[in-house]
Amino acid sequence: MSFMQALHARWNQAGTLVCVGLDPEPAKFPARFAGDPDAVFAFCRDIVDATAEFACAFKPQIAHFAALGAEGALERLIAHVHAEHPGVPVILDSKRGDIGSTAQHYATEAFDRYAADAVTANPYLGRDSVQPFLDRADRGVVVLCRTSNPGAGDLQDLVVDGRPLYQHVADKVANEWNSHGNCMLVVGATWPEQLREVRAIVGDVPFLVPGVGAQGGDAGAVVTHARTADGSGLVISSSRAILYASSGDDYAEAAAREARALRDTINRAH
Amino acid sequence: MSFMQALHARWNQAGTLVCVGLDPEPAKFPARFAGDPDAVFAFCRDIVDATAEFACAFKPQIAHFAALGAEGALERLIAHVHAEHPGVPVILDSKRGDIGSTAQHYATEAFDRYAADAVTANPYLGRDSVQPFLDRADRGVVVLCRTSNPGAGDLQDLVVDGRPLYQHVADKVANEWNSHGNCMLVVGATWPEQLREVRAIVGDVPFLVPGVGAQGGDAGAVVTHARTADGSGLVISSSRAILYASSGDDYAEAAAREARALRDTINRAH
């Protein structure tokens, strides 16, 4: 089954649009992990196991592992998701982008080394920089369009031929780069109007939507502005609000509570 | 000494604008490395030691290490450059870009974990995504402007207010993001006219220029189009043409010959 088939199956069967972001920061871990050399893996694994029933995807953010030299923990974590929660795809959030011959190595990193089902990618270098990802038709390619951060508009809002750059990216991805049907777009929850505009351009291309929770985006508004006709089309990601819901020994239960509450907020907005 | 001071000192003292790109691909290594579990480090170390006298910088490209799970080799390689060739700065080519809280982890990855002197960064997410790099005033931040690949123009040439996007990036970096004087720009050797145009916009901001050698850019044209008034301002990077100059036991000598030849070609163009 391809990533895109798996995502649709998960939406349908589990009734959730929630993506659990895995951004380990040891300074925020519960006290029980102090001094544990395997804390990064163990904490993330506990979060995964506690939240899987509420998740349509998991999204490990690779910088959080790389800063710690914890690539091994990331490999094991993704293998754990595949083994224990095989219906829940893994989107590796690495936002890579480089010339084609180098992008091929990034595709190897994401899809072969880490066995991710999908990867985020930066479009600034153009289509040939994304092609090695696109060519893996069974995997997903999630292209940055309108990101959730305050400075997103510095480049993305510059107006080209009467419309902002991010809309050109949306158009290119939906109408040129998506020949294998394996593309998604990143559109931040912090920009509800832009969510609506991008949805109008790209039809049913799914969105990865970061920015609810700690960044302040409104999950209900995301749904009303950007769902597809069948009520899905969205992978709404929350990281810190779920991961660090409690710093006590109830961290896993608290994370599950947050993930469930986000699922319910989203489903009520339909 | 900051990265920018070190780069200027190296230009002046060694009389070279050549950057040796370190893109290890074990399939291209000389036969003597077959079966060597430490081949990635050992091959790159030999190239570094053979070419250092002709180099103003080394540029390891991180995807080539990550695809192999060779982060440890990359750490040791950069440590080796610092220990054995302390005047030659290391630019980690990773083209990272993410929201500010995550970009902070990428800055930790590049500058603390790997101890790189400079890092390449993608501007698509806007200034706040680059700020954690900019804030490290002693390190360099090399922002993608006009990349060397065939598809560079897909986004970078889109016209905003009468000039292409890459010129807006050049302008922002030189006039807004460079308050610590630690910025550079990536402009590909494959685009001589664009090199000239960007130079006209940014004054003495140095360029990292990939694309000579295997990608077909003309080193002489780079110099005539983009040098600064003092004849420097350029870090002209060649990877494959140096690394894989010979597949025999003379790989290190051949790499040194190529690096010296590129230095001489560049210096003759002055």
Interface residues (C-beta under 8 A of the other chain):
Chain A: D23 Q61 A63 H64 A66 A67 G69 E71 K95 R96 G97 D98 I99 G100 T102 A103 H105 Y106 T108 E109 D112 R113 N122 P123 Y124 L125 G126 R127 D128 S129 L144 T147 S148 N149 P150 G151 A152 G153 D154 L155 Q156 L158 V159 V160 D161 L165 H168 V169 K172 P210 Q215
Chain B: D23 Q61 A63 H64 A66 A67 G69 E71 K95 R96 G97 D98 I99 G100 T102 A103 H105 Y106 T108 E109 D112 R113 N122 P123 Y124 L125 G126 R127 D128 S129 L144 T147 S148 N149 P150 G151 A152 G153 D154 L155 Q156 L158 V159 V160 D161 L165 H168 V169 K172 P210 Q215
